[in-house]
Amino acid sequence: MFDLAGKGAVANTTISLRMIIVLIGVAAILYVGQEVFVPLALALLLTFTLAPIVSFLRKRHVPKIASVLLAVTGAFLLIGIFSFVVATQVANLANNVPTYQRNIVDKVHALTQAQSGNGVFEHLSKVVERIGSEMRTSAEDSQDDRPQEATKREPMPVEIVTRSNPIETLGNIILPLVSPFATAGLVIVLVIFMLLEREDLRDRFIRLVGLGDLHRTTAALQDAGSRVGKYLLMQLVVNALYALPITIGLWLLGIPNAILWGLLILVLRFVPYIGPAIGMILPLFLALAIAPGWSLVAWVAALFIVTELVSNNVIEPWLYGSHTGLSSLAIIVSAIFWSWLWGPVGLMLSTPLTVCLVVLGRYVPEFSFLDVLLGNEPVLKPQEKLYQRLLAGDPNEATDNAEDYLEEEYLIDYYESVGLPALVLGELDRQRGVMTPEQLKLLASTTNTLIGNLAEIAAEEASEEPSAPEDGDGTEQGTADDLPSGEGRTMLCIGGRGPIDDAAASMVAQVLTVEGATVSQAAHTALTGRSGDLTAIAGVKGLDTVLICFLNRASKTHARQAVKRLKRINPLLRVGILMPIAEGDRLPLLPAEEIDADFVSSDITSAVQAALSVTEAVKLRISPKLISRTRTTAPAVVMDM
């Protein structure tokens, strides 16, 4: 068994290393070929965004080509209008910048005088004065004639090595101007053909990567399209609802070019975390420049803060919440990675591209680590997370997680679904020999601390009255309402073979206490000693039921011996066994009649129900050997004649 585990570990390491090499190669290809992949990525994301519009028009009996052209024309017309408005506003702002210089200098001087002797403010004042002098110098130089400037400077010797090529010079001037328009035209063409050939591209992709599993591939394509399309659409709506009050507020406050700042904020909010901050800094700086006092700066800051709070806490959860499926850290890391890879365009596309990677990891087993690293779904099951915290000796975090769970569920549900399965994981590790005695003690003691921390919740549940069942509405009642009352019952919970069994017995004891029973506890050592050791447990002969917890399924012999010893002390005692079944364990449940137990349960709920039920105790079976000996030693009956 241990050899097989070792081989599996080596195989996983090899696959992980291979995936790392593949990812490094893909990143290098994307970096080198960004001139090709950036337009392709832009076209793909625009296709995801416009596909629902095309489908909407197609359902209204609009021809396919007309639907695509209408959607693409409308989208790029909006982009063109947006770019024109932004360019006009920027030009207007650039012309007015020199008029704001005086206010900035005055504010810096005021700060310098208020913080006299502070090197930071003195340095800031010098920087502002230097910028102002440079601006004045450049303005004066622009008014001078070029011949006069040449006469003031000494001539410099010039040596012409090669004669410039006019065509090359013209290319150096024209190409930088044409390149953005060429990229935009390429994106438009790609979007049109992707929308027209959408079904054919989907079929070719399925044939290429997923013909062997059409269900998984189809689900992946639908998930990716839904996530990316919904994210872009909802983010656009959220950004518009954020930018509109900002634009109106800046206009009412008298901030110049309010439309420019609103449009920039609309776009910058597509950049996670960084974009909103940049969009707020620019209007704040302008408010600092145009007004002599500080009140306008405070009003602008308050406008942004209030709008941000409303957007984050009301609008975003209402519209789409966290439908992207990305964790917060993954969004930041992806923004850094894609901006390093493709610059500002990569920063804008970081979230939708990372969403595609998460979908890839969710449906392709070889890339499942991407979903683990970038997704927002819990990577550990609740019982696995609890077991890890118990192993680490951290009852505080375990208690916090338990309290979150218990806000909507009962204590028995938590122990049933999380607590007991976590202890079963510990027992499996103990059986594999990977846990030391010190770790076993730490696991048991941390579990007992957790149970003690939940004592207040147990007391609250014990004081609650069971809710009466409602007739005819089909409402399901909580698990605690289905359990019989334990009033007047005296019970004992014992661990079967080790400290982990003792911890499980403590969980069951707390549940029984919630139901009103009088419960005592004993360690597993009470069952492993001599027969007389059991009589040392207080009130053994006066108990109604004893519940023994065995987390090791291979404990049939130990369970039989424990039942016999207890019933020999008190023949009227009901003895039950709790023996949970681990996930993937196909062994049948141990029959109660084979060990003379009153009941054998695989879960806490059925064990508690059986323990609280009022039935007669099962009598010990007498072995045939003892029966024959009793018959041979029976006294003869003498009859008088």
C-alpha positions as CSV (number, residue, x, y, z in Angstrom):
1,M,0.0,0.0,0.0
2,F,2.8,2.4,0.9
3,D,4.6,1.7,-2.4
4,L,1.6,2.5,-4.4
5,A,1.1,5.7,-2.6
6,G,4.7,6.7,-3.3
7,K,4.3,6.0,-7.0
8,G,1.2,8.1,-7.1
9,A,3.1,11.0,-5.5
10,V,5.9,10.7,-8.1
11,A,3.3,10.7,-10.9
12,N,1.6,13.8,-9.5
13,T,5.0,15.6,-9.2
14,T,5.8,14.8,-12.8
15,I,2.5,16.1,-14.1
16,S,2.8,19.3,-12.1
17,L,6.3,19.9,-13.4
18,R,5.1,19.3,-17.0
19,M,2.3,21.7,-16.5
20,I,4.7,24.4,-15.2
21,I,6.8,24.0,-18.2
22,V,3.8,24.2,-20.5
23,L,2.6,27.4,-18.8
24,I,6.0,29.0,-19.0
25,G,6.1,28.2,-22.7
26,V,2.6,29.6,-23.3
27,A,3.5,32.8,-21.4
28,A,6.6,33.2,-23.6
29,I,4.6,32.7,-26.8
30,L,2.0,35.2,-25.6
31,Y,4.6,37.7,-24.8
32,V,6.5,37.4,-28.1
33,G,3.4,37.3,-30.2
34,Q,1.4,40.0,-28.4
35,E,0.9,41.9,-31.7
36,V,-1.1,38.9,-32.9
37,F,-2.7,37.7,-29.7
38,V,-3.9,41.0,-28.4
39,P,-6.2,41.7,-31.3
40,L,-7.4,38.1,-31.1
41,A,-8.1,38.4,-27.4
42,L,-10.0,41.7,-27.9
43,A,-12.0,40.2,-30.7
44,L,-12.8,37.1,-28.7
45,L,-14.0,39.0,-25.7
46,L,-16.1,41.4,-27.9
47,T,-17.6,38.3,-29.5
48,F,-18.6,37.0,-26.1
49,T,-20.2,40.3,-25.3
50,L,-22.0,40.8,-28.6
51,A,-23.2,37.2,-29.0
52,P,-26.3,37.7,-26.7
53,I,-27.2,40.7,-28.8
54,V,-26.9,38.8,-32.0
55,S,-29.0,35.9,-30.5
56,F,-31.6,38.4,-29.4
57,L,-31.9,39.9,-32.9
58,R,-32.0,36.4,-34.5
59,K,-34.9,35.5,-32.3
60,R,-36.7,38.5,-33.7
61,H,-36.3,37.1,-37.2
62,V,-33.5,39.4,-38.2
63,P,-31.2,37.8,-40.8
64,K,-27.9,36.5,-39.5
65,I,-25.6,38.9,-41.5
66,A,-27.8,41.9,-40.6
67,S,-27.8,40.9,-36.9
68,V,-24.0,40.7,-36.9
69,L,-23.5,44.0,-38.7
70,L,-26.0,45.8,-36.5
71,A,-24.4,44.6,-33.3
72,V,-20.8,45.3,-34.5
73,T,-21.7,48.7,-36.0
74,G,-23.5,49.8,-32.8
75,A,-20.6,48.6,-30.6
76,F,-17.8,50.3,-32.5
77,L,-19.9,53.4,-33.1
78,L,-20.2,53.7,-29.3
79,I,-16.5,53.1,-28.9
80,G,-15.8,55.8,-31.6
81,I,-18.0,58.4,-30.0
82,F,-16.5,57.6,-26.6
83,S,-12.9,58.1,-28.0
84,F,-13.9,61.3,-29.8
85,V,-15.4,62.8,-26.6
86,V,-12.4,61.8,-24.5
87,A,-10.0,63.3,-27.0
88,T,-11.9,66.6,-27.2
89,Q,-12.1,66.9,-23.4
90,V,-8.4,66.1,-23.0
91,A,-7.5,68.8,-25.5
92,N,-9.6,71.3,-23.6
93,L,-8.0,70.3,-20.3
94,A,-4.5,70.7,-21.7
95,N,-5.3,74.2,-22.8
96,N,-6.5,75.2,-19.3
97,V,-3.6,73.5,-17.3
98,P,-1.4,76.7,-17.1
99,T,-4.3,78.6,-15.5
100,Y,-4.3,76.2,-12.6
101,Q,-0.7,76.5,-11.8
102,R,-1.0,79.5,-9.5
103,N,-3.4,77.7,-7.1
104,I,-1.2,74.7,-6.9
105,V,1.9,76.8,-6.0
106,D,-0.1,78.8,-3.4
107,K,-1.3,75.6,-1.7
108,V,2.1,74.1,-1.6
109,H,3.6,77.3,-0.1
110,A,0.8,77.3,2.5
111,L,1.7,73.7,3.4
112,T,5.3,74.6,3.5
113,Q,4.7,77.5,5.9
114,A,2.4,75.3,8.1
115,Q,5.1,72.6,8.3
116,S,8.1,74.8,8.5
117,G,11.3,72.8,8.8
118,N,9.8,69.7,7.2
119,G,12.0,68.6,4.4
120,V,9.2,66.8,2.5
121,F,7.1,70.0,2.0
122,E,10.2,72.1,1.2
123,H,11.2,69.6,-1.4
124,L,7.6,69.5,-2.8
125,S,7.6,73.3,-3.0
126,K,10.9,73.3,-5.0
127,V,9.5,70.7,-7.4
128,V,6.4,72.7,-8.1
129,E,8.4,75.9,-8.6
130,R,10.7,74.1,-10.9
131,I,7.8,72.7,-12.9
132,G,6.3,76.2,-13.2
133,S,9.6,77.8,-14.4
134,E,10.0,75.0,-17.0
135,M,6.5,75.7,-18.3
136,R,7.2,79.4,-18.5
137,T,10.5,78.8,-20.2
138,S,8.9,76.5,-22.8
139,A,6.2,79.1,-23.5
140,E,8.7,81.9,-24.0
141,D,10.9,79.7,-26.3
142,S,7.9,78.8,-28.4
143,Q,7.3,82.5,-29.1
144,D,10.8,83.2,-30.2
145,D,11.8,82.8,-33.9
146,R,14.0,79.9,-34.8
147,P,16.7,82.1,-36.5
148,Q,17.1,84.2,-33.4
149,E,17.5,81.1,-31.3
150,A,20.1,79.8,-33.7
151,T,22.2,83.0,-33.5
152,K,22.3,82.8,-29.7
153,R,23.8,79.4,-29.7
154,E,27.2,78.4,-30.8
155,P,27.4,76.3,-34.0
156,M,28.1,72.7,-33.5
157,P,30.0,70.6,-36.0
158,V,27.8,68.1,-37.9
159,E,29.1,65.1,-39.8
160,I,26.7,63.4,-42.2
161,V,27.5,59.7,-42.4
162,T,24.6,58.3,-44.4
163,R,22.0,60.0,-46.5
164,S,18.5,59.4,-45.1
165,N,16.0,57.5,-47.1
166,P,12.8,59.5,-47.7
167,I,10.6,56.4,-47.9
168,E,12.0,55.1,-44.6
169,T,11.5,58.5,-42.9
170,L,7.9,58.6,-44.2
171,G,7.4,55.1,-42.9
172,N,8.7,56.0,-39.5
173,I,6.2,58.8,-39.3
174,I,3.1,57.1,-40.8
175,L,3.4,53.6,-39.2
176,P,2.9,54.8,-35.6
177,L,-0.1,56.7,-36.7
178,V,-1.6,53.9,-38.8
179,S,-0.9,51.1,-36.3
180,P,-3.8,51.8,-33.9
181,F,-6.3,52.1,-36.8
182,A,-5.0,48.9,-38.3
183,T,-5.4,47.1,-35.0
184,A,-8.9,48.4,-34.7
185,G,-9.8,47.4,-38.2
186,L,-8.4,43.9,-37.6
187,V,-10.4,43.6,-34.4
188,I,-13.6,44.6,-36.3
189,V,-13.0,42.1,-39.0
190,L,-12.3,39.3,-36.5
191,V,-15.4,40.1,-34.5
192,I,-17.6,40.0,-37.6
193,F,-16.2,36.7,-38.8
194,M,-16.3,35.1,-35.3
195,L,-20.0,36.1,-34.9
196,L,-20.8,34.8,-38.4
197,E,-18.9,31.6,-38.0
198,R,-19.7,31.1,-34.3
199,E,-21.3,27.7,-34.6
200,D,-18.7,26.4,-37.0
201,L,-15.9,27.6,-34.7
202,R,-17.6,25.9,-31.7
203,D,-17.8,22.6,-33.6
204,R,-14.2,22.8,-34.7
205,F,-13.1,23.5,-31.2
206,I,-15.0,20.5,-29.9
207,R,-13.5,18.3,-32.6
208,L,-10.1,19.5,-31.7
209,V,-10.1,19.1,-28.0
210,G,-13.2,17.4,-26.7
211,L,-14.7,14.9,-29.1
212,G,-14.2,12.1,-26.6
213,D,-16.3,14.0,-23.9
214,L,-18.9,16.1,-25.6
215,H,-20.8,16.7,-22.4
216,R,-17.8,18.1,-20.6
217,T,-16.6,20.2,-23.5
218,T,-20.1,21.6,-24.1
219,A,-20.5,22.5,-20.5
220,A,-17.1,24.2,-20.5
221,L,-18.0,26.3,-23.6
222,Q,-21.3,27.4,-22.1
223,D,-19.8,28.2,-18.7
224,A,-17.0,30.3,-20.3
225,G,-19.4,32.2,-22.5
226,S,-21.9,32.8,-19.7
227,R,-19.3,33.9,-17.2
228,V,-17.3,36.2,-19.5
229,G,-20.4,37.6,-21.2
230,K,-22.2,38.2,-17.9
231,Y,-19.2,39.7,-16.3
232,L,-18.6,42.2,-19.1
233,L,-22.2,43.2,-19.4
234,M,-22.8,43.5,-15.7
235,Q,-19.5,45.3,-15.2
236,L,-20.5,47.8,-17.9
237,V,-23.9,48.4,-16.1
238,V,-22.2,48.8,-12.7
239,N,-19.6,51.2,-14.1
240,A,-22.3,53.2,-15.8
241,L,-24.3,53.4,-12.6
242,Y,-21.1,54.5,-10.8
243,A,-19.9,57.0,-13.4
244,L,-23.3,58.8,-13.9
245,P,-23.6,60.2,-10.3
246,I,-19.9,61.0,-10.3
247,T,-20.3,63.0,-13.5
248,I,-23.4,64.8,-12.3
249,G,-21.7,65.5,-8.9
250,L,-18.5,66.8,-10.4
251,W,-20.5,69.1,-12.7
252,L,-22.5,70.5,-9.8
253,L,-19.3,71.1,-7.8
254,G,-17.9,73.0,-10.7
255,I,-15.1,70.6,-11.7
256,P,-14.1,71.3,-15.3
257,N,-14.4,68.6,-17.9
258,A,-16.8,66.5,-15.8
259,I,-17.8,64.4,-18.8
260,L,-14.2,63.4,-19.3
261,W,-13.8,62.2,-15.7
262,G,-17.1,60.3,-15.9
263,L,-16.0,58.5,-19.1
264,L,-12.6,57.7,-17.8
265,I,-14.1,56.3,-14.6
266,L,-16.4,54.2,-16.7
267,V,-13.4,52.6,-18.4
268,L,-11.0,52.5,-15.5
269,R,-13.4,50.5,-13.3
270,F,-12.8,47.6,-15.6
271,V,-9.3,47.5,-14.1
272,P,-9.8,45.8,-10.7
273,Y,-8.9,47.7,-7.5
274,I,-6.4,50.0,-9.3
275,G,-8.8,51.6,-11.8
276,P,-11.2,53.2,-9.3
277,A,-8.3,54.7,-7.3
278,I,-6.8,56.3,-10.5
279,G,-10.2,57.6,-11.5
280,M,-10.5,59.3,-8.1
281,I,-7.0,60.8,-8.0
282,L,-7.3,62.8,-11.2
283,P,-10.5,64.8,-10.3
284,L,-9.1,65.4,-6.8
285,F,-5.9,66.8,-8.2
286,L,-8.0,69.1,-10.5
287,A,-10.1,70.2,-7.5
288,L,-6.9,71.0,-5.7
289,A,-5.8,73.1,-8.7
290,I,-8.9,75.2,-9.5
291,A,-10.0,76.3,-6.0
292,P,-7.9,78.4,-3.6
293,G,-9.2,76.6,-0.5
294,W,-9.6,73.0,0.5
295,S,-13.4,72.6,0.7
296,L,-13.8,71.6,-2.9
297,V,-11.2,68.8,-2.4
298,A,-13.2,67.5,0.6
299,W,-16.5,67.6,-1.3
300,V,-15.0,65.7,-4.3
301,A,-13.5,63.1,-2.0
302,A,-16.8,62.7,-0.1
303,L,-18.6,62.2,-3.5
304,F,-16.3,59.4,-4.5
305,I,-16.3,57.7,-1.1
306,V,-20.1,57.7,-0.9
307,T,-20.6,56.5,-4.4
308,E,-18.0,53.7,-4.0
309,L,-19.7,52.5,-0.8
310,V,-23.1,52.4,-2.5
311,S,-21.7,50.6,-5.5
312,N,-19.7,48.0,-3.6
313,N,-22.4,47.2,-1.0
314,V,-25.7,47.7,-2.9
315,I,-25.3,47.8,-6.7
316,E,-22.7,45.1,-7.3
317,P,-24.2,42.4,-5.0
318,W,-27.6,43.1,-6.4
319,L,-26.6,42.8,-10.1
320,Y,-23.9,40.1,-10.2
321,G,-22.2,39.6,-6.9
322,S,-19.1,37.4,-7.5
323,H,-20.2,35.5,-10.6
324,T,-16.7,35.7,-12.1
325,G,-15.7,32.8,-9.8
326,L,-12.3,34.4,-9.0
327,S,-10.9,35.0,-5.6
328,S,-9.8,38.6,-4.7
329,L,-6.1,37.6,-4.6
330,A,-6.4,36.0,-8.0
331,I,-7.9,39.2,-9.5
332,I,-4.9,41.2,-8.2
333,V,-2.3,38.6,-9.3
334,S,-3.9,38.3,-12.7
335,A,-3.9,42.1,-13.2
336,I,-0.2,42.2,-12.4
337,F,0.5,39.2,-14.7
338,W,-1.5,40.4,-17.7
339,S,-0.3,44.0,-17.4
340,W,3.3,42.7,-17.4
341,L,2.5,40.5,-20.4
342,W,0.5,42.9,-22.6
343,G,0.7,46.3,-20.9
344,P,-2.4,48.5,-20.4
345,V,-4.5,46.3,-22.7
346,G,-3.6,43.2,-20.7
347,L,-4.6,45.1,-17.5
348,M,-8.0,45.8,-19.0
349,L,-8.5,42.2,-20.1
350,S,-7.0,40.6,-17.0
351,T,-10.3,39.6,-15.3
352,P,-12.1,38.0,-18.4
353,L,-9.0,36.2,-19.5
354,T,-8.5,34.8,-16.0
355,V,-12.1,33.7,-15.9
356,C,-11.4,31.6,-19.0
357,L,-8.4,30.0,-17.3
358,V,-10.6,29.1,-14.3
359,V,-13.2,27.5,-16.6
360,L,-10.4,25.6,-18.3
361,G,-9.2,24.3,-14.9
362,R,-12.7,23.4,-13.8
363,Y,-13.4,21.1,-16.8
364,V,-10.0,19.8,-17.9
365,P,-8.4,17.6,-15.2
366,E,-4.9,18.3,-16.3
367,F,-5.4,22.0,-15.5
368,S,-7.5,21.6,-12.4
369,F,-4.8,23.4,-10.4
370,L,-5.8,26.6,-12.1
371,D,-9.3,26.3,-10.6
372,V,-7.7,25.6,-7.2
373,L,-5.3,28.6,-7.4
374,L,-7.6,31.2,-9.0
375,G,-11.1,30.1,-8.2
376,N,-13.2,31.3,-5.2
377,E,-14.7,27.9,-4.4
378,P,-13.5,26.3,-1.2
379,V,-10.6,23.9,-2.0
380,L,-11.1,21.9,1.2
381,K,-14.3,20.2,2.4
382,P,-15.5,21.4,5.8
383,Q,-14.4,18.2,7.5
384,E,-11.0,18.4,5.8
385,K,-10.6,22.0,6.9
386,L,-11.6,21.1,10.5
387,Y,-9.2,18.1,10.5
388,Q,-6.3,20.3,9.3
389,R,-7.0,22.9,12.1
390,L,-7.2,20.1,14.7
391,L,-3.9,18.7,13.6
392,A,-2.4,22.2,13.8
393,G,-3.7,22.6,17.3
394,D,-5.8,25.7,16.4
395,P,-9.2,25.4,18.2
396,N,-9.9,29.1,17.7
397,E,-10.3,29.0,13.9
398,A,-12.1,25.7,14.2
399,T,-14.5,27.3,16.6
400,D,-15.1,30.3,14.3
401,N,-15.9,28.0,11.4
402,A,-18.2,25.9,13.6
403,E,-20.1,29.0,14.8
404,D,-20.6,30.2,11.2
405,Y,-22.0,26.7,10.4
406,L,-24.2,26.7,13.5
407,E,-25.9,30.0,12.5
408,E,-28.3,28.0,10.3
409,E,-27.8,24.4,11.5
410,Y,-28.1,22.5,14.7
411,L,-25.2,21.2,16.7
412,I,-26.0,17.6,15.8
413,D,-25.8,18.5,12.1
414,Y,-22.4,20.0,12.6
415,Y,-21.0,17.0,14.4
416,E,-22.7,14.7,11.9
417,S,-21.5,16.4,8.7
418,V,-18.2,18.0,9.9
419,G,-17.0,16.9,13.3
420,L,-17.3,13.2,13.2
421,P,-16.0,12.9,9.5
422,A,-12.9,15.0,10.6
423,L,-12.2,12.5,13.4
424,V,-12.6,9.6,10.9
425,L,-9.9,11.2,8.8
426,G,-7.7,11.2,11.8
427,E,-8.4,7.6,12.5
428,L,-7.6,6.6,8.9
429,D,-4.2,8.4,9.2
430,R,-3.6,6.6,12.5
431,Q,-4.3,3.3,10.9
432,R,-1.8,4.2,8.1
433,G,0.8,4.8,10.7
434,V,1.5,8.5,9.7
435,M,0.5,10.0,13.1
436,T,2.7,10.0,16.1
437,P,1.3,9.6,19.7
438,E,2.0,13.3,20.3
439,Q,-0.2,14.2,17.3
440,L,-2.9,11.9,18.5
441,K,-3.0,13.6,21.9
442,L,-2.9,17.1,20.2
443,L,-5.8,16.1,17.9
444,A,-7.9,14.8,20.9
445,S,-7.1,17.7,23.2
446,T,-7.9,20.3,20.4
447,T,-11.2,18.5,19.7
448,N,-12.1,18.6,23.4
449,T,-11.3,22.3,23.4
450,L,-13.5,22.9,20.4
451,I,-16.4,20.9,22.1
452,G,-15.9,23.0,25.2
453,N,-16.1,26.2,23.1
454,L,-19.4,25.1,21.7
455,A,-20.9,24.4,25.1
456,E,-22.7,27.8,25.1
457,I,-24.4,27.0,21.8
458,A,-25.3,23.5,23.2
459,A,-26.9,25.2,26.2
460,E,-28.9,27.6,24.0
461,E,-30.2,24.7,21.9
462,A,-31.1,22.7,25.1
463,S,-33.2,25.7,26.3
464,E,-35.1,26.0,23.1
465,E,-38.5,24.4,22.8
466,P,-39.1,22.2,19.8
467,S,-41.1,23.8,17.2
468,A,-44.5,22.3,16.5
469,P,-44.9,20.7,13.0
470,E,-46.9,22.7,10.6
471,D,-49.8,20.9,8.8
472,G,-50.0,20.8,5.0
473,D,-47.2,23.1,4.0
474,G,-44.6,20.4,3.5
475,T,-42.0,22.3,5.6
476,E,-39.2,20.1,6.8
477,Q,-38.3,20.3,10.4
478,G,-34.8,20.5,11.8
479,T,-33.0,17.4,12.9
480,A,-33.1,18.3,16.5
481,D,-36.9,18.3,16.5
482,D,-37.0,14.7,15.3
483,L,-35.0,13.3,18.3
484,P,-36.9,11.8,21.3
485,S,-36.5,13.6,24.6
486,G,-33.8,12.5,27.0
487,E,-35.5,13.7,30.2
488,G,-35.0,11.3,33.0
489,R,-32.5,9.2,31.1
490,T,-29.0,8.4,32.4
491,M,-26.3,7.5,30.0
492,L,-22.6,6.9,29.6
493,C,-20.4,7.7,26.5
494,I,-17.1,5.8,26.2
495,G,-14.4,5.9,23.6
496,G,-13.6,2.4,22.1
497,R,-9.9,2.1,21.6
498,G,-8.1,5.4,21.6
499,P,-8.1,9.1,22.3
500,I,-9.8,9.9,19.0
501,D,-12.6,7.6,20.0
502,D,-12.8,9.5,23.3
503,A,-13.2,12.8,21.3
504,A,-16.0,11.3,19.3
505,A,-17.7,10.1,22.5
506,S,-17.5,13.7,23.8
507,M,-19.3,15.0,20.7
508,V,-22.1,12.4,21.2
509,A,-22.3,13.2,24.9
510,Q,-22.9,16.9,24.2
511,V,-25.7,16.1,21.7
512,L,-27.3,13.8,24.3
513,T,-27.0,16.6,26.8
514,V,-28.8,19.0,24.5
515,E,-31.7,16.5,24.3
516,G,-32.1,16.6,28.1
517,A,-30.3,13.3,29.1
518,T,-28.0,13.1,32.1
519,V,-24.7,12.0,30.5
520,S,-21.3,11.0,31.9
521,Q,-18.2,10.2,30.1
522,A,-15.3,7.8,30.4
523,A,-12.0,7.3,28.6
524,H,-11.3,4.2,26.5
525,T,-8.9,2.9,29.2
526,A,-12.0,1.9,31.2
527,L,-12.7,-0.8,28.6
528,T,-9.2,-2.0,28.1
529,G,-8.4,-2.8,31.8
530,R,-9.6,-5.6,34.0
531,S,-13.3,-6.4,34.5
532,G,-13.3,-4.7,37.9
533,D,-12.2,-1.4,36.4
534,L,-15.7,-0.9,34.9
535,T,-17.2,-1.0,38.3
536,A,-15.1,2.0,39.3
537,I,-17.1,4.2,36.9
538,A,-19.6,6.1,38.9
539,G,-23.2,4.9,38.5
540,V,-22.6,2.1,36.0
541,K,-25.2,-0.2,37.6
542,G,-27.7,2.7,37.6
543,L,-27.4,3.6,33.9
544,D,-30.0,3.2,31.3
545,T,-27.7,3.1,28.2
546,V,-24.0,3.0,27.4
547,L,-22.8,4.3,24.0
548,I,-19.4,3.2,22.8
549,C,-17.6,4.9,19.9
550,F,-15.4,3.0,17.6
551,L,-13.9,4.9,14.6
552,N,-12.0,1.9,13.5
553,R,-14.3,-0.4,11.5
554,A,-12.1,-3.4,12.2
555,S,-13.2,-3.4,15.9
556,K,-15.7,-6.3,16.0
557,T,-13.8,-8.2,18.6
558,H,-13.2,-5.2,20.8
559,A,-16.9,-4.2,20.5
560,R,-18.1,-7.7,21.5
561,Q,-15.9,-7.9,24.5
562,A,-16.9,-4.4,25.7
563,V,-20.6,-5.3,25.3
564,K,-20.3,-8.5,27.2
565,R,-18.3,-7.0,30.1
566,L,-20.8,-4.2,30.5
567,K,-23.9,-6.4,30.4
568,R,-22.3,-8.9,32.9
569,I,-22.1,-6.0,35.3
570,N,-25.6,-4.8,34.6
571,P,-27.8,-7.3,32.6
572,L,-30.5,-4.6,32.2
573,L,-28.1,-2.2,30.6
574,R,-28.6,-1.2,27.0
575,V,-25.3,-1.0,25.1
576,G,-25.0,0.6,21.7
577,I,-22.1,1.0,19.3
578,L,-21.4,4.0,17.1
579,M,-19.1,2.9,14.2
580,P,-19.1,5.5,11.4
581,I,-18.4,4.5,7.8
582,A,-15.7,6.5,6.0
583,E,-16.2,7.9,2.5
584,G,-15.5,5.2,0.0
585,D,-15.7,2.3,2.6
586,R,-17.9,-0.4,1.2
587,L,-17.8,-2.7,4.2
588,P,-21.3,-3.6,5.5
589,L,-22.4,-2.3,8.9
590,L,-21.6,-4.6,11.8
591,P,-24.8,-6.5,12.8
592,A,-25.9,-5.9,16.4
593,E,-26.9,-9.5,17.0
594,E,-23.3,-10.7,16.3
595,I,-21.9,-8.8,19.3
596,D,-25.1,-8.9,21.5
597,A,-25.4,-5.1,21.3
598,D,-28.8,-3.3,21.5
599,F,-28.0,-1.3,18.4
600,V,-25.1,-0.5,16.0
601,S,-25.3,2.9,14.2
602,S,-23.1,4.5,11.5
603,D,-24.1,8.1,12.2
604,I,-24.7,10.3,15.2
605,T,-28.4,10.9,14.5
606,S,-29.4,7.2,14.4
607,A,-27.1,6.5,17.4
608,V,-28.8,9.2,19.5
609,Q,-32.3,8.1,18.4
610,A,-31.5,4.5,19.4
611,A,-29.9,5.6,22.7
612,L,-32.9,7.7,23.7
613,S,-35.5,5.1,22.7
614,V,-37.2,3.2,25.6
615,T,-36.8,-0.5,24.9
616,E,-35.7,-3.6,26.8
617,A,-32.1,-4.5,26.9
618,V,-30.9,-7.4,24.8
619,K,-29.8,-10.3,26.9
620,L,-26.4,-11.9,26.5
621,R,-26.5,-15.1,24.6
622,I,-25.3,-18.2,26.6
623,S,-22.7,-20.2,24.8
624,P,-23.6,-23.9,24.0
625,K,-20.6,-25.0,26.2
626,L,-22.1,-23.3,29.3
627,I,-25.6,-24.7,28.5
628,S,-24.3,-28.3,28.3
629,R,-22.3,-27.8,31.5
630,T,-25.4,-26.5,33.3
631,R,-27.5,-29.5,32.2
632,T,-24.9,-32.1,33.3
633,T,-24.4,-30.5,36.7
634,A,-28.1,-30.1,37.4
635,P,-29.2,-32.0,40.6
636,A,-31.3,-35.2,40.1
637,V,-34.9,-35.1,41.2
638,V,-35.8,-37.8,43.8
639,M,-39.4,-38.9,43.8
640,D,-40.9,-40.5,46.9
641,M,-42.7,-43.8,46.2
